[in-house]
Amino acid sequence: MRFFLYTFLLPLALLAVHPKGLFTVVLDPGHGGHDRGARGEKPFCEEKRITLQTARLVKKYLEVLGYRVVMTREADAFVPLEKRVEIARRAGSHIFISLHCNAAPSSAAQGIEVFFYGGEGVRSLASQRLADAVLSRMVYRTEAHSRGVKRGNFFVIREARMPAILVETGFITNPEERSHLRQPSYQEKIARGVADGVDFYFNTRKTSSAGVEPATCRLGGDRSIH
Ligand SMILES: [Zn+2]
């Protein structure tokens, strides 16, 4: 009896407690290796380092919520953009989230903005819904300025075959925001915001008489790429 309990019932019970484990989230910390990304002035600060630190925290929070998480890089290594998209496809990922830091000529520029790739019907609509959910919860957690949800033609969100967003967590060229972005406590706020947004996205996905709408949207015949 005990054997039966542990072999059959316990896994079922765990599945009931963690049904979100059925959903896979790919996190893509921008840049890495010789690709340093945006660099702020002193105190020295590199985008590739902040994106990886933040992504690790997002992974932690998503796993607490019961999601399966795959990272496109776990260390300070260069990963080509094509490879990042390929990792998401092979992982059977339901959504793709790329993390970056912003830069601008003016040191006054600040805030969070989230990009999705428009013009692909169902996938774009799902990506926009994910972007809205993530941005609103990031702004709630961090109290940072919201620059809004925007359409963007970035390689990873354009080529991904699942709902995909690119999150600009803040401006590395703004001294105040740069100091925030480097702080573990602020990175925690960003990470919790992203995880909250992902959880809202999956919890509110549409259902139909046929059951739950797949989180991954298949493209129709028009797969034109800009
Ligand atoms: Zn970047």
Residues whose N, C-alpha, C, O or C-beta is under 5 A from the ligand:
A	BS01	ZN	G30 G37 H100 C101
